[in-house]
Amino acid sequence: MFFLMRMAFWLGLVLILLPSGSSERAPASTVGASDAISAASATVGDLRQFCARQPDACIIGSHVATELGYRAQAGAKTLYDFLTEALGPKQASSFANAGKFNPLLETTSQNTLTPIDLTPAWRGPVSPRKTAKHSA
């Protein structure tokens, strides 16, 4: 329930801050910043006590929020599947054919190196570093 209130707060804040697109100005307000802050803190304090006053509403609200979460999850999965199908490659992908044999993805030559191929490459002898000391 608190998640829904928090989400409504942030969504309202975003909507307030978006430009309105009209050239008309709102009438000047006489509400100061301190008045707005004190009213907001009183509202938050009242909302914290809501579940103590109305326990049935909180229980039903939590069930509704859970059901909305499940529906949002199902909708997101449907949207993901649709976008994957619409924007994905038109060829058979390895994700679509998971578990099926695809000769283009399989390598047919394994363990074909000879012992000569496995020997390390020759490296010349390591020469000592010459230091740059000048005698005067």
Secondary structure, 3 states (H helix, E strand, C coil): CHHHHHHHHHHHHHHHHCCCCCCCCCCCCCCCHHHHHHHHHHHHHHHHCHHHHCHHHHHHHHHHHHHHHHHHHHHHHHHHHHHHHHHCCCCCCCCCCCCCCCCCCCCCCCCCCCHHHHCCCCCCCCCCCCCCCCCC
